[in-house]
Structures are given as C-alpha cells and as structure tokens.
Amino acid sequence: MIQKPVAIEKPQGKLGVLLVGLGAVSTTFVAGVAACRRKIGRPFGSLTQMGTIRLGKRKDHKSPPVKDFVPLTSLEDLTFGAWDVFPDNAYDAALKAGVLEKPLLDSLKEELTTLQPWPAAFDKNYVRKLDGTHTKKGSTKWDLAQQITEDIHRFKETSRANRLNMIWCASTEAFLSPHSVHGSIESFEKGLKNNDPAIAPSMIYAYAALKLGIPFSNGAPNLTVDIPAMQQLAAETHTPLSGKDFKTGQTLMKTIIAPGLRARLLGIHGWFSSNILGNRDGEVLDDPENFKTKEESKLSVLDTILQPELQPELYGELYHKVRINYYPPRGDNKESWDNIDIFGWLDYPMQLKINFLCRDSILAAPIVLDLVLFMDLAKRAGLKGIQEWLSFFYKSPMVAEGLYPEHNLFVQQTKLKNTLRHLMGEEPITHLELEYNE
Ligand SMILES: NC(=O)c1ccc[n+]([C@@H]2O[C@H](COP(=O)([O-])OP(=O)(O)OC[C@H]3O[C@@H](n4cnc5c(N)ncnc54)[C@H](O)[C@@H]3O)[C@@H](O)[C@H]2O)c1
C-alpha cells in the first residue's frame, strides 16, 4: 500500500551554510560549489547531484535523479558563512590547504575572498597543536555562545538567507567522555555560565545552532551532540541533528570490503590499517589525545558489520589496529595501507592488501554538500533529532539509545533511499520481487 507523502515545505530563497572551520574540507566544498555553478567543475561523489533513485518495479524503468525526486535547495541558492581560529579568507585558506590547484582557485578568487571567517570560539585545551589568534574573547562559555548567536543573526540578515544549516568542519577535539554537565539542558546551561571544562568549543556552536532551530551536522568524531542535553534541545526546538565523522578514505573502503567478506562467511584474523597524512588535520591528530577521539571512531566500524558475537569462529579473535602518521610532505594526499589476514574453507589463510592513494578533502567535500542539503530537507519535512538515515555519510553514525549503529555502506544506502521514498509517498524497495519468477 502506498502511503501519503510527507508535507515538505518548498526550498524557497537562499540556504545559508554555517561552516565551523574554514580549512581543507570547507574550502574544497565552497570552491567546489562555486566551480559547479560556473560549470567549470563537476560534482562527482555527491549523491544529491549525481545520484538516481529507482521507483516502483524494475520493469517500470523509472529512476529519476535524486534532486528531481525530492525538493532540494539548488547549488545556486547556497550562501556561506564560517568561523575559524585563523583570519584567512576562503581563497587564502584554500591555497594553504593545498587541495585544489591555484589556476582553479584563481578563477574563483572573487567569490572566495569574500568569505572571511568570524573569530572562533576556541579552547587550546581541546586542540593543543593549533595556535590561532582569531578567537572570541568572553569571560564565560555562555558569553561565547551569545557571540556565536549574534554572528548567526547578523549573517542571516546580511546574506538574506531564508534558512540556515550548521556543519562542523573544524579540527578533531581532544577525547572527551560524557559527563554529568551534559546530562540535561539545565545542567549544560549552568555549565556554560560556570565555564565547565567538560564543555568543548564544538558544543558551544552546536548549542547556539540548536537553540535557534538550526540543523547541526558533526563532521568530526567529537562528542558534541552525542549527549542528552543536545538531544533534548533538538527535540524541544524541532531540529534535526546528525553525526559523526565524515566517512571517507580508509574507513569508507573498510565499510565496502568488510560486508562482502562477512556475506561470504570468510573469517578475519587481523586487520591492520596504517595511514600517512600531512595536512593540518594530520598535525592535529598527531596529538595522542586528539588521535584517541579519531581512533575510537575508526575502530568501531568493524564490530557491527562482522558481528563477532554471532560468528565467534570467524571474527571472535580479530585483531584490529589503526595508525595515523603525520607526514607533512604528503599534504592532503593521504596514503593508506590495509593488510587483512583472512581465512576460508578448512581454515586456509589468505591475505588482502589495499593501498589507497586518496585525496581526503576531495572525498569529504561532496559529503558536506549532501549533508547540508539533506539536513535542510529534513528540517522542511518536520523531522527532528537524530537523522539515522544519513548514517551513509558517517564513520560513527548516531543512533537512538539502545540501538547499535549500522556501518554497512549498502544497508545505509538502502535506508537513505527508502527514507526519501517514504518522504515522497513511494513504496520502499525490498528486492523481494517474487512476481517475476512465478
Ligand atoms: N577530510 C576528510 O576526509 C575527513 C574525514 C572525516 C572527518 N574529517 C574531519 O573534518 C574536520 C576538518 O578536516 P580538514 O581536513 O578540513 O581539517 P583542517 O585542519 O584543514 O581544517 C579545520 C579548521 O578548523 C579550524 N578550527 C579548529 N578549531 C576551531 C574552532 N573551535 N572553531 C572554528 N574553527 C576551528 C582550524 O583552524 C582549521 O582551519 C576534521 O575534524 C577532520 O578530522 C575530515
């Protein structure tokens, strides 16, 4: 039975994208959108721009582009604001990040130089490797939250944006465990006023956004919105949130390969993953406290794909190790090596080696675009709280309490597309299709 479509407000006017952090990922995203608008670049890797979605039966041959099926904001209607601890505009920051080539950046220079970051809410205790000077002064974290709110109001007015959307593309923060101050909106607000050390800068931005009903996405593995205070606030203000840690590079490959091995019941003794990376992200992750946050996110993916508790003979002994090594000569062009010790029929061992020479920000930029557009869709569709259907884009998907996250990329894709079908009143696709063989 086909259900009724969900009422979705039309994407009228401009969508203002609030980027926390104007580093490699953000500048590659902004420059990429500008290049696509001018038709001097193509949005490969983006589901909203390139994806199609099958509707109905296979014999119907109906697979419209995603962007024609759901009402998304067009690239023409995006406008950008950002915060960073360095004052460089998007052109200078992009040149420093070294991802995109200078001739391309020069052709977009006019647009990029106008994106000048506002001073950041920053705390060196959370990112020891950065010495930014372009920071907000405030005697309490509450003051900083108010200053961020003022930035947002000012941006909305000057950009004439109709709607806003915030996404964390700033550095990975030092590891933080949930704490009593995170337990409710009241304790959190009290903590802001008391400068509680367990409130990270990312939480101050997220608080300001959620309070104003602005969707928040978390591109880093930081705790940020994974706490009751933020989830209560999102429910109260009817705001979608999603996270965490963009799924790119080595982890993307892991969530493509591991489901295949699991499906064919091939065992795994060990999975050793090593990376070299030379950008600012790599430098920040060179600090063991910041690496710990990333490590937890990277390690978690195999568990729920392989389900060792259901298959102890195949995966019960698996040794999983992830290393990230800061190596400046490589810049953003990360190289990763995976050695996977597998075994099959009668325990016979085999090995799989993956050497991925990827470009981190080239993989992350389309994710930023898709998240911003889908989170805006979610808001207009009246969805609130954790948007699990966007797990497809994350290394550590957020889920409701008591659930385990789904890491398998193909299950995530099915969930995402079925959610879009559901929103538009189309049947979900189950691949059962018994009628063709009767
Ligand atoms: N590139 C990828 O493939 C990828 C994948 C997953 C997650 N991530 C995460 O995305 C984030 C961005 O990655 P990147 O390569 O652009 O890093 P980057 O270091 O180039 O950029 C991050 C920027 O954030 C700024 N910053 C730090 N703290 C801030 C604060 N409190 N407020 C405002 N700005 C702040 C830094 O000055 C820097 O310019 C990182 O956390 C990274 O771990 C990236």
PDBQT file of the ligand as one rigid body, heavy atoms in Angstrom, charges set to zero:
ROOT
HETATM    1  N1  LIG A 501      38.985  15.189   5.093  1.00  0.00    +0.000 N 
HETATM    2  C1  LIG A 501      38.404  14.083   5.444  1.00  0.00    +0.000 C 
HETATM    3  O1  LIG A 501      38.354  13.142   4.706  1.00  0.00    +0.000 OA
HETATM    4  C2  LIG A 501      37.753  13.982   6.789  1.00  0.00    +0.000 A 
HETATM    5  C3  LIG A 501      37.089  12.791   7.083  1.00  0.00    +0.000 A 
HETATM    6  C4  LIG A 501      36.459  12.669   8.322  1.00  0.00    +0.000 A 
HETATM    7  C5  LIG A 501      36.492  13.706   9.212  1.00  0.00    +0.000 A 
HETATM    8  N2  LIG A 501      37.182  14.829   8.909  1.00  0.00    +0.000 N 
HETATM    9  C6  LIG A 501      37.224  15.858   9.919  1.00  0.00    +0.000 C 
HETATM   10  O2  LIG A 501      36.798  17.071   9.369  1.00  0.00    +0.000 OA
HETATM   11  C7  LIG A 501      37.451  18.121  10.061  1.00  0.00    +0.000 C 
HETATM   12  C8  LIG A 501      38.046  19.080   9.050  1.00  0.00    +0.000 C 
HETATM   13  O3  LIG A 501      39.078  18.450   8.334  1.00  0.00    +0.000 OA
HETATM   14  P1  LIG A 501      40.098  19.339   7.489  1.00  0.00    +0.000 P 
HETATM   15  O4  LIG A 501      40.948  18.406   6.729  1.00  0.00    +0.000 OA
HETATM   16  O5  LIG A 501      39.372  20.422   6.792  1.00  0.00    +0.000 OA
HETATM   17  O6  LIG A 501      40.979  19.957   8.663  1.00  0.00    +0.000 OA
HETATM   18  P2  LIG A 501      41.731  21.379   8.674  1.00  0.00    +0.000 P 
HETATM   19  O7  LIG A 501      42.679  21.300   9.796  1.00  0.00    +0.000 OA
HETATM   20  O8  LIG A 501      42.246  21.719   7.310  1.00  0.00    +0.000 OA
HETATM   21  O9  LIG A 501      40.564  22.414   8.983  1.00  0.00    +0.000 OA
HETATM   22  C9  LIG A 501      39.991  22.552  10.229  1.00  0.00    +0.000 C 
HETATM   23  C10 LIG A 501      39.900  24.032  10.532  1.00  0.00    +0.000 C 
HETATM   24  O10 LIG A 501      39.190  24.185  11.767  1.00  0.00    +0.000 OA
HETATM   25  C11 LIG A 501      39.756  25.290  12.447  1.00  0.00    +0.000 C 
HETATM   26  N3  LIG A 501      39.343  25.205  13.838  1.00  0.00    +0.000 N 
HETATM   27  C12 LIG A 501      39.820  24.437  14.833  1.00  0.00    +0.000 A 
HETATM   28  N4  LIG A 501      39.132  24.633  15.968  1.00  0.00    +0.000 NA
HETATM   29  C13 LIG A 501      38.173  25.533  15.677  1.00  0.00    +0.000 A 
HETATM   30  C14 LIG A 501      37.129  26.133  16.430  1.00  0.00    +0.000 A 
HETATM   31  N5  LIG A 501      36.967  25.832  17.715  1.00  0.00    +0.000 N 
HETATM   32  N6  LIG A 501      36.300  26.995  15.804  1.00  0.00    +0.000 NA
HETATM   33  C15 LIG A 501      36.460  27.310  14.492  1.00  0.00    +0.000 A 
HETATM   34  N7  LIG A 501      37.445  26.784  13.745  1.00  0.00    +0.000 NA
HETATM   35  C16 LIG A 501      38.279  25.906  14.320  1.00  0.00    +0.000 A 
HETATM   36  C17 LIG A 501      41.237  25.164  12.180  1.00  0.00    +0.000 C 
HETATM   37  O11 LIG A 501      41.887  26.400  12.363  1.00  0.00    +0.000 OA
HETATM   38  C18 LIG A 501      41.254  24.697  10.729  1.00  0.00    +0.000 C 
HETATM   39  O12 LIG A 501      41.386  25.770   9.819  1.00  0.00    +0.000 OA
HETATM   40  C19 LIG A 501      38.474  17.476  10.993  1.00  0.00    +0.000 C 
HETATM   41  O13 LIG A 501      37.940  17.346  12.280  1.00  0.00    +0.000 OA
HETATM   42  C20 LIG A 501      38.632  16.111  10.392  1.00  0.00    +0.000 C 
HETATM   43  O14 LIG A 501      39.034  15.144  11.348  1.00  0.00    +0.000 OA
HETATM   44  C21 LIG A 501      37.807  15.003   7.713  1.00  0.00    +0.000 A 
ENDROOT
TORSDOF 0
